[in-house]
Structure formats: C-alpha cells, structure tokens
C-alpha cells in the first residue's frame, strides 16, 4: 500500500504536499511513500487528512484497518498543522533521503543545497534578505495579491540594515520590471546597497533558510524557508495577510530571534 499526493503548483507547494504525505505515513507504517501515482487510491482532501491524522494520533482509528492506497489532494499550507508536526518534519529532511518532492528535486538535493549555502548564516549575518513574489500573484491585474513595494519600503527605512539582498523570480513582464526598478531606486535613495543574483528555486530557498534576517512575502515559499531555517534566524518579518485558502501567519516564538509583522500591507495593482 502507498501514500501519494496530487502534484500541483510550484516547488514550495510540492514540498508542503510531500511533508503532509510523510507525516501521514508515519502513522500508517504499512504504507510506503510513492511519488506521483495516478490510479487505484482513495483521495483525501486537506480537511479529511487533518481529521484522519487527528484520529490516528488519538488512537481512535487502528492503522491496520486502513487497507487501501491514499492520495492526498490540496496544498496543506497551514501553520498550525506544520508547527504541530515540526519535530517529525526535521527527521524527514536529511541528505540520505532520495524520495522525490517533485519531478526536479529530491529531499536529498534540497538538504544538500541548504548545506551548501550554510556560509550565508555568518557571512551575511548583518544583511537583510527580502523575498518578493510577483508573477502569478498579480492575477492578471484582477484582485492582485502582490504586496506593494511601499509596504516593504515603509518597514526597511526604519531598520538598521545597509545591505539588502533581494530574492525573487526572474522578471518576465513590463509591470514586474517597473515594480523592481522603482523599488530599487527608492532603496538606493535610502543609501541601501541592493544586490540580486538570479538563482533557481532550490538555491533561493536555501538562501532564505540560512539567512539571519528575512522579510517574507505573502508566499508560503518564504514562510516554509523561515520555518526550516528557524535556528539560523535573528529577525523575521511576516505579512499579516496570506493568499486565499492558505493559513501560515505564525512561527514559533523563541528568545533567540524576533518576529515582527508587516502591518501596513497594501497590494500593488
């Protein structure tokens, strides 16, 4: 018997889906994880999966009574869910794990990438990393969920950072290039040194895991990087909004780092 998930979305979506599958597998030891299976399974959506896990954890269901293959469907971008199982998640993410997250990356390739950027924790300790999500969050200018650059600027102007490292996708459209040009010009007027280097999704994720100071966008991509790299963090800024159907407002509190929230969040139309 196996547990799989319906593959949809980008890298961070797939990582959430993979982690949900592995969490469920730990409670169903007779099931193995299988990537991207397409037939002969019962489909469990997010709410059904959460209820099943709750019943398994509380011993209301005998794991041996589940004698069928399972496909999970959804994005599982819920901070309460991930935080509850975070100790388990840390045991899953190791360099010997060759399981597929999506068609491009394995768990091993993710962990090795994170390890290769470990130098950022010390070398860039006094830099501020800023994740910007543009592209598909514009919704073709209808109900945009792109955070306006002024929301970032209003925060950064009061922070004691000189070097700003931008993490983003490659700009493909005129509106994205205009957004970035105006943001970078405003940062330079604040006497900030702005750097950007084009990287793939795994490399950008690894940078955000390892950096000490991070402004997250309203994307689960940066939130999950913050969670996985929480031990490296000194300062984290989270938006007070997330896209529809997602709930990742929270991160665990600690005396070793500080969490602030972007309360002046406006959207870019």
CORQUI-V882226 format. One record per backbone hydrogen bond with DSSP energy under -1.0 kcal/mol. CO is the residue of the C=O (numbers start at 0). NH is the residue of the N-H. E is the energy in kcal/mol with one decimal. If there is no record, write none. Layout:
# CORQUI-V882226
<<CO	NH	E> <CO	NH	E>>
This chain:
# CORQUI-V882226
<<0	31	-2.2> <1	69	-2.5> <2	33	-2.5> <3	71	-2.6> <9	13	-2.5> <10	14	-2.3> <11	15	-2.4> <12	16	-2.2> <13	17	-2.8> <14	18	-2.6> <15	19	-2.3> <16	20	-1.9> <17	21	-2.4> <18	22	-2.5> <19	23	-2.1> <20	24	-2.1> <21	25	-1.6> <23	26	-1.2> <27	30	-2.3> <31	2	-2.5> <41	70	-2.6> <43	72	-2.4> <44	48	-2.7> <45	49	-2.6> <46	50	-1.9> <47	51	-2.4> <48	52	-2.7> <49	53	-2.1> <50	54	-2.4> <51	55	-2.5> <52	56	-2.8> <53	57	-1.8> <54	59	-3.0> <54	60	-1.0> <55	58	-1.2> <61	64	-2.3> <62	65	-1.6> <64	66	-1.0> <68	41	-2.6> <69	3	-2.7> <70	43	-3.0> <71	5	-2.8> <75	77	-1.6> <76	246	-2.9> <77	81	-2.3> <78	82	-2.9> <79	83	-1.9> <80	84	-1.5> <84	88	-2.3> <85	89	-2.2> <88	91	-1.1> <88	92	-1.5> <91	93	-1.3> <93	96	-1.7> <96	107	-1.7> <98	106	-2.2> <104	100	-2.7> <104	101	-1.7> <105	109	-1.8> <106	110	-2.7> <107	111	-2.6> <108	112	-1.7> <109	113	-2.4> <110	114	-2.4> <111	115	-1.8> <112	116	-1.0> <114	117	-1.4> <116	119	-1.8> <117	120	-1.4> <118	122	-2.8> <119	123	-2.0> <121	124	-1.3> <123	126	-1.8> <127	164	-2.7> <128	214	-2.9> <129	166	-3.0> <133	136	-2.7> <134	137	-1.6> <135	138	-1.1> <136	144	-3.2> <137	140	-1.0> <138	141	-1.7> <145	267	-3.2> <147	150	-1.5> <148	152	-2.7> <149	153	-2.7> <151	155	-2.8> <152	156	-2.4> <154	157	-1.2> <155	158	-2.0> <161	192	-3.1> <162	127	-2.6> <163	194	-2.5> <164	129	-2.9> <166	131	-2.5> <172	176	-2.0> <173	177	-2.4> <174	178	-2.3> <175	179	-2.5> <176	180	-2.3> <177	181	-2.4> <178	182	-2.1> <179	183	-2.8> <180	184	-2.3> <181	185	-1.9> <182	186	-2.2> <183	187	-2.2> <184	188	-1.7> <186	191	-2.1> <187	190	-1.7> <192	163	-3.2> <194	165	-2.8> <199	203	-2.5> <200	204	-2.2> <201	205	-2.1> <202	206	-2.0> <203	207	-2.0> <204	208	-2.0> <205	209	-1.8> <206	210	-2.0> <211	233	-3.5> <211	234	-2.1> <212	128	-2.6> <213	236	-2.7> <214	130	-2.5> <218	222	-1.5> <219	223	-2.8> <220	224	-1.4> <221	225	-2.1> <222	226	-2.1> <223	227	-2.6> <224	228	-2.1> <226	229	-1.4> <228	231	-2.1> <233	257	-2.0> <234	213	-2.2> <235	259	-2.9> <236	215	-3.0> <237	261	-3.2> <242	245	-1.8> <246	78	-3.6> <257	235	-2.6> <259	237	-2.4> <260	262	-1.3> <261	239	-1.2> <265	147	-3.5>>
